[in-house]
Each structure stands twice: as C-alpha cells, then as structure tokens.
Amino acid sequence: MILRILERQSRLHGQGDGNPERKFAMRCLSHLTTLRTFKAEMTQSMSRVSRCIDNGPMEAFRGMLKSEMYYPKKFQTYEELKEAISDYIDYYNNHRYQKRLNCMTPIEYRNYLKGAA
C-alpha cells in the first residue's frame, strides 16, 4: 500500500521540487522499488540514473518481439502466451538471420568462427 501512495505522489508532484518531505518520499520509493525487485528475484540494472545504456537493446528486442510474435497472433491463455514468448526467444537467439552476423543465424556464425580459428 505504501508503494502505491509513493508512486501516486511521484506522479502528482514530480521528483520533490525542493520540498524535503517529497524528496524523502522519492528516496523511500526508490528503496522500496529495489526491495520489490529483489523479492521478485530479478536482477536490477546496474546503470545509473540518466545513463541507461542497457535500455536501448532491450527496448529494440521488445519492439521486435511485439511486431513479429505478439501482434500477428491472438492468445487464448496466459500459458499459450508464455510458451510463445519462450519459443520466440529461442528463435531470436539461435535461428533468426541477423544482418550484423553477415546474414547468418547465431549458430551458423559460431560454426563459421570455429572453422576460421
């Protein structure tokens, strides 16, 4: 409940605007978000505020996933969606032709590099 209150305050009042109570609330929100992340057994990004170097590649992947896998299909159940996402990640990592790999799949490119070595 406290997290929802702090998130609402953040949306309504921004990042503190000089008010010490709001600044304190924003710090609490940051700490609670971190605790929630650890509780969910997720790895938090290590980049600092305004330096999100890991955000660009993830956003690009998410956009491709949505346009190539999610939008063209209708999913009836959550399990069906989970399986489709898992299959797409396998396809993307192992079987999708990629321009940066000389139009080879990652597996083909690894074999190519092994043969060149």
Backbone bond lengths (Angstrom), bond angles and torsions (degrees), N, CA, C in turn:
res aa  C-N    CA-C-N  psi(-1)  N-CA   C-N-CA  omega(-1)  CA-C   N-CA-C  phi
1 M - - - 1.442 - - 1.530 110.86 -
2 I 1.317 116.80 -43.16 1.468 119.60 -179.00 1.523 111.37 -62.14
3 L 1.334 115.64 -35.52 1.462 119.59 179.17 1.521 110.89 -63.23
4 R 1.333 116.75 -41.02 1.471 120.19 178.27 1.527 110.91 -64.03
5 I 1.320 117.76 -40.27 1.465 121.55 179.34 1.524 110.20 -63.42
6 L 1.353 116.03 -45.83 1.467 119.33 -179.95 1.524 111.60 -65.49
7 E 1.345 117.09 -39.22 1.462 119.50 177.36 1.518 111.26 -62.91
8 R 1.340 116.33 -39.94 1.465 120.47 178.19 1.530 110.37 -64.12
9 Q 1.321 116.88 -43.23 1.459 120.72 177.88 1.525 110.85 -60.60
10 S 1.319 115.95 -40.14 1.458 120.47 179.82 1.525 110.83 -62.21
11 R 1.330 116.30 -43.59 1.468 119.76 179.47 1.524 111.45 -66.06
12 L 1.330 117.03 -39.95 1.458 121.08 -176.23 1.523 113.04 -75.53
13 H 1.336 117.35 -37.11 1.460 120.41 -169.44 1.518 114.95 -119.26
14 G 1.297 118.27 4.54 1.461 119.83 179.01 1.513 111.95 74.36
15 Q 1.306 116.65 -151.25 1.466 121.76 -172.73 1.528 113.30 -96.92
16 G 1.311 118.31 29.17 1.451 118.77 171.89 1.515 114.22 115.93
17 D 1.267 119.88 -31.78 1.467 126.99 179.77 1.518 114.25 36.52
18 G 1.348 117.72 40.70 1.458 121.74 175.21 1.520 114.59 90.14
19 N 1.306 118.37 -15.78 1.457 121.44 -179.74 1.524 108.79 -76.90
20 P 1.350 118.27 119.66 1.468 120.73 -176.82 1.523 113.70 -59.42
21 E 1.338 117.56 -36.51 1.464 119.76 179.31 1.521 111.36 -65.39
22 R 1.328 116.54 -40.51 1.465 119.89 179.32 1.524 110.88 -69.14
23 K 1.339 116.47 -38.11 1.463 119.36 177.36 1.525 110.20 -61.96
24 F 1.328 116.07 -41.41 1.461 120.52 177.61 1.529 110.27 -62.72
25 A 1.334 116.67 -42.73 1.463 120.85 179.18 1.531 110.64 -61.69
26 M 1.325 117.14 -38.70 1.463 120.14 -179.90 1.531 110.81 -67.80
27 R 1.343 117.23 -38.33 1.464 119.94 175.98 1.523 110.56 -64.13
28 C 1.346 117.08 -41.60 1.464 120.68 177.51 1.513 110.52 -62.02
29 L 1.320 117.08 -42.93 1.460 121.18 178.57 1.519 110.67 -59.62
30 S 1.323 115.90 -42.14 1.463 120.01 178.83 1.524 110.80 -62.18
31 H 1.327 117.49 -45.26 1.462 120.97 179.81 1.523 111.97 -66.30
32 L 1.323 116.81 -41.55 1.464 119.89 179.50 1.522 111.45 -65.61
33 T 1.315 116.84 -37.97 1.467 120.66 177.00 1.523 109.80 -62.88
34 T 1.322 116.76 -41.52 1.464 120.58 177.86 1.526 110.50 -62.83
35 L 1.328 117.28 -43.97 1.464 120.21 178.70 1.527 111.14 -63.35
36 R 1.319 116.67 -40.29 1.464 120.40 178.86 1.521 109.90 -63.36
37 T 1.321 117.46 -37.96 1.458 121.91 178.87 1.520 110.18 -63.66
38 F 1.327 117.54 -45.80 1.459 120.48 179.70 1.525 111.14 -66.04
39 K 1.315 117.17 -38.19 1.455 120.84 -179.94 1.527 110.48 -62.91
40 A 1.321 117.54 -34.55 1.461 121.84 179.73 1.526 111.62 -82.04
41 E 1.333 116.67 3.72 1.463 123.50 179.88 1.527 112.40 58.16
42 M 1.325 115.17 41.82 1.457 121.15 176.42 1.520 108.31 -105.75
43 T 1.316 116.04 158.18 1.448 121.25 175.75 1.518 108.34 -96.23
44 Q 1.306 116.34 123.87 1.449 120.92 -179.49 1.521 109.54 -81.20
45 S 1.313 116.25 144.08 1.451 121.48 177.14 1.520 109.53 -59.61
46 M 1.322 116.57 142.78 1.452 119.80 -178.54 1.535 112.23 -97.02
47 S 1.322 116.85 -1.37 1.459 117.97 179.30 1.522 109.63 -76.32
48 R 1.297 116.74 155.40 1.460 122.71 -176.45 1.524 110.76 -88.40
49 V 1.323 116.30 169.58 1.451 122.39 177.98 1.528 109.37 -56.57
50 S 1.300 116.21 136.24 1.473 124.14 -179.15 1.517 112.80 66.69
51 R 1.311 118.90 13.71 1.468 122.64 178.95 1.530 108.74 -133.86
52 C 1.315 117.33 47.09 1.459 120.16 -172.86 1.532 110.86 -84.37
53 I 1.328 115.98 74.15 1.455 121.18 -177.67 1.525 112.15 -70.02
54 D 1.330 117.27 -22.81 1.458 120.11 179.86 1.524 112.47 -88.13
55 N 1.311 118.37 -6.01 1.454 121.76 -176.27 1.527 112.44 -75.59
56 G 1.313 118.43 -39.93 1.467 122.47 -176.37 1.517 113.53 -58.76
57 P 1.327 118.60 -53.57 1.467 118.99 179.46 1.532 112.99 -60.98
58 M 1.321 116.82 -37.32 1.472 119.26 179.69 1.514 111.12 -68.19
59 E 1.328 117.82 -40.73 1.456 120.99 177.72 1.529 110.72 -64.32
60 A 1.330 117.43 -38.94 1.470 120.70 178.04 1.529 110.35 -63.63
61 F 1.338 116.62 -44.81 1.464 120.50 178.23 1.518 110.69 -61.71
62 R 1.315 116.81 -44.73 1.465 120.92 -179.46 1.519 111.03 -61.23
63 G 1.325 117.28 -39.74 1.458 120.81 177.65 1.516 111.98 -63.59
64 M 1.349 116.88 -42.59 1.467 120.52 177.64 1.526 110.87 -65.28
65 L 1.324 116.85 -42.64 1.454 120.52 179.62 1.526 110.30 -59.13
66 K 1.323 116.68 -45.40 1.460 119.85 -179.18 1.522 111.50 -65.55
67 S 1.328 117.86 -44.86 1.465 119.39 -175.76 1.524 112.88 -75.22
68 E 1.337 118.41 -33.33 1.461 120.85 -176.94 1.527 113.44 -90.98
69 M 1.334 118.17 -27.70 1.457 119.89 -173.78 1.526 113.19 -118.99
70 Y 1.327 118.06 -44.70 1.456 120.31 -170.17 1.534 113.43 -80.96
71 Y 1.330 117.35 -52.79 1.468 120.02 -175.17 1.530 114.01 -64.25
72 P 1.338 120.26 -38.27 1.471 118.69 -177.97 1.534 114.76 -69.79
73 K 1.326 119.04 -12.35 1.468 121.67 -174.27 1.522 111.72 -122.54
74 K 1.310 115.39 159.72 1.469 122.36 172.43 1.525 107.40 -113.90
75 F 1.308 116.85 130.39 1.456 121.86 -178.97 1.524 109.23 -107.77
76 Q 1.322 115.57 133.23 1.462 121.44 -177.93 1.524 112.10 -88.38
77 T 1.341 117.20 -31.64 1.460 120.26 -177.32 1.526 110.09 -132.87
78 Y 1.325 114.11 162.14 1.455 120.53 176.71 1.531 110.65 -64.78
79 E 1.328 116.98 -38.99 1.469 121.34 179.72 1.524 110.81 -62.37
80 E 1.317 116.57 -39.76 1.471 121.57 177.68 1.530 110.26 -61.72
81 L 1.326 116.37 -42.53 1.466 121.25 178.08 1.522 110.90 -65.47
82 K 1.346 117.50 -44.41 1.467 120.89 178.92 1.522 111.31 -59.26
83 E 1.319 116.84 -43.76 1.464 120.77 179.80 1.527 111.16 -65.57
84 A 1.327 116.68 -39.88 1.465 120.28 178.73 1.525 110.86 -64.61
85 I 1.323 117.89 -40.29 1.465 121.25 178.39 1.522 110.11 -65.07
86 S 1.327 116.74 -44.45 1.462 120.74 178.63 1.532 111.19 -61.01
87 D 1.329 116.50 -43.85 1.469 120.61 177.82 1.530 111.35 -63.03
88 Y 1.338 116.70 -40.23 1.459 119.99 -179.79 1.529 110.84 -66.00
89 I 1.320 117.45 -41.12 1.470 120.23 179.10 1.525 110.19 -62.23
90 D 1.345 116.91 -41.33 1.467 120.29 176.03 1.525 110.55 -62.38
91 Y 1.322 116.84 -45.66 1.468 121.46 177.84 1.534 110.60 -59.95
92 Y 1.316 116.94 -46.95 1.462 121.57 -177.54 1.526 111.39 -63.07
93 N 1.316 117.18 -42.82 1.464 121.05 -176.80 1.520 113.80 -78.29
94 N 1.322 118.49 -24.77 1.460 120.09 -171.73 1.523 116.67 -122.97
95 H 1.330 118.76 -26.58 1.466 119.36 -170.45 1.527 115.18 -125.23
96 R 1.299 119.74 -7.31 1.461 122.80 -176.05 1.524 109.94 -83.33
97 Y 1.328 115.91 128.23 1.472 119.82 176.90 1.522 108.58 -67.27
98 Q 1.342 115.65 134.10 1.458 120.29 -176.37 1.524 110.23 -127.79
99 K 1.306 114.68 129.80 1.464 120.66 -177.68 1.526 111.48 -60.40
100 R 1.316 117.22 -39.20 1.474 119.80 -178.06 1.523 112.83 -68.12
101 L 1.337 117.19 -13.16 1.464 121.71 177.69 1.534 110.15 -106.80
102 N 1.318 116.59 34.95 1.470 122.65 -178.92 1.525 111.65 56.59
103 C 1.324 116.37 41.98 1.473 124.04 178.69 1.527 112.45 57.10
104 M 1.322 116.14 38.10 1.459 122.05 174.55 1.523 109.07 -116.65
105 T 1.319 115.40 161.72 1.458 119.18 172.19 1.535 107.13 -77.37
106 P 1.322 118.49 160.53 1.467 119.15 177.86 1.526 113.00 -56.55
107 I 1.328 117.82 -37.65 1.468 120.30 178.95 1.529 110.56 -65.86
108 E 1.329 116.57 -45.53 1.471 120.09 177.85 1.522 110.92 -60.81
109 Y 1.328 116.62 -39.89 1.465 120.60 -178.77 1.526 111.34 -67.00
110 R 1.348 116.77 -40.86 1.474 119.76 176.41 1.520 110.93 -61.11
111 N 1.322 116.86 -44.30 1.468 120.56 178.94 1.525 110.91 -64.55
112 Y 1.335 116.75 -37.18 1.457 121.68 177.33 1.530 110.11 -62.34
113 L 1.329 116.80 -44.42 1.464 120.94 179.99 1.531 111.40 -67.40
114 K 1.318 116.91 -37.30 1.476 119.82 177.09 1.512 110.64 -63.66
115 G 1.331 116.99 -39.88 1.463 121.63 179.09 1.513 112.43 -69.09
116 A 1.316 117.96 -30.17 1.468 122.09 -179.14 1.525 110.73 -79.06
117 A 1.324 117.08 -22.64 1.478 120.14 -176.66 1.488 113.97 -81.17
